[in-house]
Amino acid sequence: MFARQKPAEIVETLKNDPAYQLWDRLQQIYAANVQPKIQELQPQINLLQREYMAAQMVVFKDKRFFPDANSTLRLTYGKVNGFSPRDALRYEFQTDLDGVMEKYVPGDYEFDVPEN
C-alpha cells in the first residue's frame, strides 16, 4: 500500500485514516485528563506500595520476596563474565558477603540483611 508513496504522502494517508483519527483523539483525551491525575497520585501510590510490601513481609514471614521487575519475564542466554572497566578495577559476575553488606540498609525491605 505504501511502497510507492513518499513519506509526506504516507503521513497524509494515515492522518485521514479513521482508525488513526480515533487513536489520536483517545491519546489527546488521555494526555489531557488521565495522565496528569496519574502523575499527581504517583508519589502516594509509591508510598502505599511500599507499605503494602512491608505488610506482606510481616504477615508472610516464611515467604521469600524479590524486587519488582515490573511484571516482566526476563530471559537471557550466554556466558556470564566479570569485567574490568579500568586498570586495577575488576567486577566479578557474582557477589559475595562484602558486596551484600555494601548494599545493606537497616530496615529497608529490599536491602535489609537477615541476621542469620
PyMOL CGO cylinders between C-alpha atoms (Angstrom):
from pymol import cmd
from pymol.cgo import CYLINDER

trace = [
    CYLINDER, 0.00, 0.00, 0.00, 2.72, 2.49, 0.99, 0.3, 1, 1, 1, 1, 1, 1,
    CYLINDER, 2.72, 2.49, 0.99, 5.55, 1.05, -1.10, 0.3, 1, 1, 1, 1, 1, 1,
    CYLINDER, 5.55, 1.05, -1.10, 5.35, 3.69, -3.84, 0.3, 1, 1, 1, 1, 1, 1,
    CYLINDER, 5.35, 3.69, -3.84, 4.33, 6.67, -1.71, 0.3, 1, 1, 1, 1, 1, 1,
    CYLINDER, 4.33, 6.67, -1.71, 6.64, 9.38, -0.46, 0.3, 1, 1, 1, 1, 1, 1,
    CYLINDER, 6.64, 9.38, -0.46, 6.86, 9.88, 3.33, 0.3, 1, 1, 1, 1, 1, 1,
    CYLINDER, 6.86, 9.88, 3.33, 4.72, 13.04, 3.23, 0.3, 1, 1, 1, 1, 1, 1,
    CYLINDER, 4.72, 13.04, 3.23, 2.02, 11.17, 1.30, 0.3, 1, 1, 1, 1, 1, 1,
    CYLINDER, 2.02, 11.17, 1.30, 2.09, 8.31, 3.80, 0.3, 1, 1, 1, 1, 1, 1,
    CYLINDER, 2.09, 8.31, 3.80, 1.65, 10.76, 6.69, 0.3, 1, 1, 1, 1, 1, 1,
    CYLINDER, 1.65, 10.76, 6.69, -1.29, 12.38, 4.92, 0.3, 1, 1, 1, 1, 1, 1,
    CYLINDER, -1.29, 12.38, 4.92, -2.87, 8.99, 4.21, 0.3, 1, 1, 1, 1, 1, 1,
    CYLINDER, -2.87, 8.99, 4.21, -2.55, 7.99, 7.86, 0.3, 1, 1, 1, 1, 1, 1,
    CYLINDER, -2.55, 7.99, 7.86, -3.96, 11.30, 9.12, 0.3, 1, 1, 1, 1, 1, 1,
    CYLINDER, -3.96, 11.30, 9.12, -7.09, 10.64, 7.07, 0.3, 1, 1, 1, 1, 1, 1,
    CYLINDER, -7.09, 10.64, 7.07, -7.46, 7.07, 8.31, 0.3, 1, 1, 1, 1, 1, 1,
    CYLINDER, -7.46, 7.07, 8.31, -10.44, 6.70, 10.71, 0.3, 1, 1, 1, 1, 1, 1,
    CYLINDER, -10.44, 6.70, 10.71, -8.59, 4.26, 12.98, 0.3, 1, 1, 1, 1, 1, 1,
    CYLINDER, -8.59, 4.26, 12.98, -5.64, 6.67, 13.30, 0.3, 1, 1, 1, 1, 1, 1,
    CYLINDER, -5.64, 6.67, 13.30, -8.03, 9.57, 13.97, 0.3, 1, 1, 1, 1, 1, 1,
    CYLINDER, -8.03, 9.57, 13.97, -9.69, 7.58, 16.74, 0.3, 1, 1, 1, 1, 1, 1,
    CYLINDER, -9.69, 7.58, 16.74, -6.34, 6.65, 18.29, 0.3, 1, 1, 1, 1, 1, 1,
    CYLINDER, -6.34, 6.65, 18.29, -5.13, 10.25, 18.04, 0.3, 1, 1, 1, 1, 1, 1,
    CYLINDER, -5.13, 10.25, 18.04, -8.27, 11.58, 19.75, 0.3, 1, 1, 1, 1, 1, 1,
    CYLINDER, -8.27, 11.58, 19.75, -8.06, 8.97, 22.51, 0.3, 1, 1, 1, 1, 1, 1,
    CYLINDER, -8.06, 8.97, 22.51, -4.39, 9.86, 23.01, 0.3, 1, 1, 1, 1, 1, 1,
    CYLINDER, -4.39, 9.86, 23.01, -5.28, 13.56, 23.34, 0.3, 1, 1, 1, 1, 1, 1,
    CYLINDER, -5.28, 13.56, 23.34, -8.01, 12.82, 25.88, 0.3, 1, 1, 1, 1, 1, 1,
    CYLINDER, -8.01, 12.82, 25.88, -5.66, 10.56, 27.87, 0.3, 1, 1, 1, 1, 1, 1,
    CYLINDER, -5.66, 10.56, 27.87, -2.89, 13.19, 27.86, 0.3, 1, 1, 1, 1, 1, 1,
    CYLINDER, -2.89, 13.19, 27.86, -5.28, 15.93, 28.96, 0.3, 1, 1, 1, 1, 1, 1,
    CYLINDER, -5.28, 15.93, 28.96, -7.38, 14.08, 31.55, 0.3, 1, 1, 1, 1, 1, 1,
    CYLINDER, -7.38, 14.08, 31.55, -5.78, 10.86, 32.74, 0.3, 1, 1, 1, 1, 1, 1,
    CYLINDER, -5.78, 10.86, 32.74, -2.02, 11.32, 32.66, 0.3, 1, 1, 1, 1, 1, 1,
    CYLINDER, -2.02, 11.32, 32.66, -1.92, 14.47, 34.85, 0.3, 1, 1, 1, 1, 1, 1,
    CYLINDER, -1.92, 14.47, 34.85, -4.01, 12.73, 37.53, 0.3, 1, 1, 1, 1, 1, 1,
    CYLINDER, -4.01, 12.73, 37.53, -1.74, 9.67, 37.47, 0.3, 1, 1, 1, 1, 1, 1,
    CYLINDER, -1.74, 9.67, 37.47, 1.31, 11.90, 37.84, 0.3, 1, 1, 1, 1, 1, 1,
    CYLINDER, 1.31, 11.90, 37.84, -0.36, 13.70, 40.74, 0.3, 1, 1, 1, 1, 1, 1,
    CYLINDER, -0.36, 13.70, 40.74, -1.16, 10.44, 42.52, 0.3, 1, 1, 1, 1, 1, 1,
    CYLINDER, -1.16, 10.44, 42.52, 2.07, 8.55, 41.73, 0.3, 1, 1, 1, 1, 1, 1,
    CYLINDER, 2.07, 8.55, 41.73, 4.00, 9.60, 44.88, 0.3, 1, 1, 1, 1, 1, 1,
    CYLINDER, 4.00, 9.60, 44.88, 1.10, 8.44, 47.06, 0.3, 1, 1, 1, 1, 1, 1,
    CYLINDER, 1.10, 8.44, 47.06, 0.84, 5.19, 45.07, 0.3, 1, 1, 1, 1, 1, 1,
    CYLINDER, 0.84, 5.19, 45.07, 4.57, 4.57, 45.57, 0.3, 1, 1, 1, 1, 1, 1,
    CYLINDER, 4.57, 4.57, 45.57, 4.27, 5.04, 49.34, 0.3, 1, 1, 1, 1, 1, 1,
    CYLINDER, 4.27, 5.04, 49.34, 1.27, 2.75, 49.54, 0.3, 1, 1, 1, 1, 1, 1,
    CYLINDER, 1.27, 2.75, 49.54, 3.07, 0.07, 47.54, 0.3, 1, 1, 1, 1, 1, 1,
    CYLINDER, 3.07, 0.07, 47.54, 5.98, 0.20, 49.98, 0.3, 1, 1, 1, 1, 1, 1,
    CYLINDER, 5.98, 0.20, 49.98, 3.58, -0.11, 52.94, 0.3, 1, 1, 1, 1, 1, 1,
    CYLINDER, 3.58, -0.11, 52.94, 1.78, -2.99, 51.23, 0.3, 1, 1, 1, 1, 1, 1,
    CYLINDER, 1.78, -2.99, 51.23, 5.04, -4.86, 50.61, 0.3, 1, 1, 1, 1, 1, 1,
    CYLINDER, 5.04, -4.86, 50.61, 6.18, -4.28, 54.20, 0.3, 1, 1, 1, 1, 1, 1,
    CYLINDER, 6.18, -4.28, 54.20, 2.82, -5.59, 55.47, 0.3, 1, 1, 1, 1, 1, 1,
    CYLINDER, 2.82, -5.59, 55.47, 3.10, -8.71, 53.31, 0.3, 1, 1, 1, 1, 1, 1,
    CYLINDER, 3.10, -8.71, 53.31, 6.56, -9.36, 54.72, 0.3, 1, 1, 1, 1, 1, 1,
    CYLINDER, 6.56, -9.36, 54.72, 5.16, -9.16, 58.25, 0.3, 1, 1, 1, 1, 1, 1,
    CYLINDER, 5.16, -9.16, 58.25, 2.22, -11.45, 57.52, 0.3, 1, 1, 1, 1, 1, 1,
    CYLINDER, 2.22, -11.45, 57.52, 4.07, -13.97, 55.35, 0.3, 1, 1, 1, 1, 1, 1,
    CYLINDER, 4.07, -13.97, 55.35, 7.28, -14.31, 57.35, 0.3, 1, 1, 1, 1, 1, 1,
    CYLINDER, 7.28, -14.31, 57.35, 8.44, -17.51, 55.62, 0.3, 1, 1, 1, 1, 1, 1,
    CYLINDER, 8.44, -17.51, 55.62, 7.82, -16.29, 52.08, 0.3, 1, 1, 1, 1, 1, 1,
    CYLINDER, 7.82, -16.29, 52.08, 10.78, -15.11, 50.01, 0.3, 1, 1, 1, 1, 1, 1,
    CYLINDER, 10.78, -15.11, 50.01, 10.20, -11.75, 48.32, 0.3, 1, 1, 1, 1, 1, 1,
    CYLINDER, 10.20, -11.75, 48.32, 12.16, -10.45, 45.38, 0.3, 1, 1, 1, 1, 1, 1,
    CYLINDER, 12.16, -10.45, 45.38, 12.46, -6.94, 43.92, 0.3, 1, 1, 1, 1, 1, 1,
    CYLINDER, 12.46, -6.94, 43.92, 9.74, -5.99, 41.45, 0.3, 1, 1, 1, 1, 1, 1,
    CYLINDER, 9.74, -5.99, 41.45, 10.80, -6.39, 37.84, 0.3, 1, 1, 1, 1, 1, 1,
    CYLINDER, 10.80, -6.39, 37.84, 7.72, -4.55, 36.57, 0.3, 1, 1, 1, 1, 1, 1,
    CYLINDER, 7.72, -4.55, 36.57, 5.91, -7.83, 35.92, 0.3, 1, 1, 1, 1, 1, 1,
    CYLINDER, 5.91, -7.83, 35.92, 8.20, -8.67, 33.03, 0.3, 1, 1, 1, 1, 1, 1,
    CYLINDER, 8.20, -8.67, 33.03, 9.59, -12.07, 32.15, 0.3, 1, 1, 1, 1, 1, 1,
    CYLINDER, 9.59, -12.07, 32.15, 13.30, -11.73, 31.51, 0.3, 1, 1, 1, 1, 1, 1,
    CYLINDER, 13.30, -11.73, 31.51, 15.17, -14.41, 29.66, 0.3, 1, 1, 1, 1, 1, 1,
    CYLINDER, 15.17, -14.41, 29.66, 18.79, -14.39, 28.67, 0.3, 1, 1, 1, 1, 1, 1,
    CYLINDER, 18.79, -14.39, 28.67, 21.44, -16.74, 27.47, 0.3, 1, 1, 1, 1, 1, 1,
    CYLINDER, 21.44, -16.74, 27.47, 25.18, -16.76, 27.05, 0.3, 1, 1, 1, 1, 1, 1,
    CYLINDER, 25.18, -16.76, 27.05, 28.27, -16.86, 29.16, 0.3, 1, 1, 1, 1, 1, 1,
    CYLINDER, 28.27, -16.86, 29.16, 28.39, -14.54, 32.16, 0.3, 1, 1, 1, 1, 1, 1,
    CYLINDER, 28.39, -14.54, 32.16, 31.73, -12.92, 32.90, 0.3, 1, 1, 1, 1, 1, 1,
    CYLINDER, 31.73, -12.92, 32.90, 33.00, -10.16, 35.11, 0.3, 1, 1, 1, 1, 1, 1,
    CYLINDER, 33.00, -10.16, 35.11, 34.57, -7.08, 33.58, 0.3, 1, 1, 1, 1, 1, 1,
    CYLINDER, 34.57, -7.08, 33.58, 37.34, -4.60, 34.16, 0.3, 1, 1, 1, 1, 1, 1,
    CYLINDER, 37.34, -4.60, 34.16, 36.30, -1.02, 33.30, 0.3, 1, 1, 1, 1, 1, 1,
    CYLINDER, 36.30, -1.02, 33.30, 39.76, 0.41, 34.03, 0.3, 1, 1, 1, 1, 1, 1,
    CYLINDER, 39.76, 0.41, 34.03, 43.18, -0.56, 35.29, 0.3, 1, 1, 1, 1, 1, 1,
    CYLINDER, 43.18, -0.56, 35.29, 43.23, -2.27, 38.71, 0.3, 1, 1, 1, 1, 1, 1,
    CYLINDER, 43.23, -2.27, 38.71, 39.43, -2.43, 38.95, 0.3, 1, 1, 1, 1, 1, 1,
    CYLINDER, 39.43, -2.43, 38.95, 37.60, -5.69, 38.45, 0.3, 1, 1, 1, 1, 1, 1,
    CYLINDER, 37.60, -5.69, 38.45, 33.91, -6.55, 38.84, 0.3, 1, 1, 1, 1, 1, 1,
    CYLINDER, 33.91, -6.55, 38.84, 33.02, -10.21, 39.12, 0.3, 1, 1, 1, 1, 1, 1,
    CYLINDER, 33.02, -10.21, 39.12, 29.79, -11.71, 37.78, 0.3, 1, 1, 1, 1, 1, 1,
    CYLINDER, 29.79, -11.71, 37.78, 28.62, -12.76, 41.23, 0.3, 1, 1, 1, 1, 1, 1,
    CYLINDER, 28.62, -12.76, 41.23, 28.55, -11.05, 44.58, 0.3, 1, 1, 1, 1, 1, 1,
    CYLINDER, 28.55, -11.05, 44.58, 29.91, -12.13, 47.94, 0.3, 1, 1, 1, 1, 1, 1,
    CYLINDER, 29.91, -12.13, 47.94, 29.08, -11.18, 51.51, 0.3, 1, 1, 1, 1, 1, 1,
    CYLINDER, 29.08, -11.18, 51.51, 31.13, -7.98, 51.22, 0.3, 1, 1, 1, 1, 1, 1,
    CYLINDER, 31.13, -7.98, 51.22, 29.01, -6.90, 48.25, 0.3, 1, 1, 1, 1, 1, 1,
    CYLINDER, 29.01, -6.90, 48.25, 25.79, -7.71, 50.08, 0.3, 1, 1, 1, 1, 1, 1,
    CYLINDER, 25.79, -7.71, 50.08, 26.92, -5.68, 53.08, 0.3, 1, 1, 1, 1, 1, 1,
    CYLINDER, 26.92, -5.68, 53.08, 27.77, -2.68, 50.86, 0.3, 1, 1, 1, 1, 1, 1,
    CYLINDER, 27.77, -2.68, 50.86, 24.11, -2.52, 49.85, 0.3, 1, 1, 1, 1, 1, 1,
    CYLINDER, 24.11, -2.52, 49.85, 22.80, -3.21, 53.36, 0.3, 1, 1, 1, 1, 1, 1,
    CYLINDER, 22.80, -3.21, 53.36, 20.19, -0.68, 54.54, 0.3, 1, 1, 1, 1, 1, 1,
    CYLINDER, 20.19, -0.68, 54.54, 18.79, -1.47, 58.01, 0.3, 1, 1, 1, 1, 1, 1,
    CYLINDER, 18.79, -1.47, 58.01, 15.00, -1.73, 57.97, 0.3, 1, 1, 1, 1, 1, 1,
    CYLINDER, 15.00, -1.73, 57.97, 14.72, -1.35, 54.17, 0.3, 1, 1, 1, 1, 1, 1,
    CYLINDER, 14.72, -1.35, 54.17, 12.52, -4.13, 52.84, 0.3, 1, 1, 1, 1, 1, 1,
    CYLINDER, 12.52, -4.13, 52.84, 14.66, -4.52, 49.73, 0.3, 1, 1, 1, 1, 1, 1,
    CYLINDER, 14.66, -4.52, 49.73, 18.19, -4.19, 51.14, 0.3, 1, 1, 1, 1, 1, 1,
    CYLINDER, 18.19, -4.19, 51.14, 17.89, -5.30, 54.74, 0.3, 1, 1, 1, 1, 1, 1,
    CYLINDER, 17.89, -5.30, 54.74, 20.02, -8.32, 55.58, 0.3, 1, 1, 1, 1, 1, 1,
    CYLINDER, 20.02, -8.32, 55.58, 18.60, -11.09, 57.79, 0.3, 1, 1, 1, 1, 1, 1,
    CYLINDER, 18.60, -11.09, 57.79, 20.65, -11.71, 60.92, 0.3, 1, 1, 1, 1, 1, 1,
    CYLINDER, 20.65, -11.71, 60.92, 21.41, -15.33, 60.05, 0.3, 1, 1, 1, 1, 1, 1,
]
cmd.load_cgo(trace, "trace")
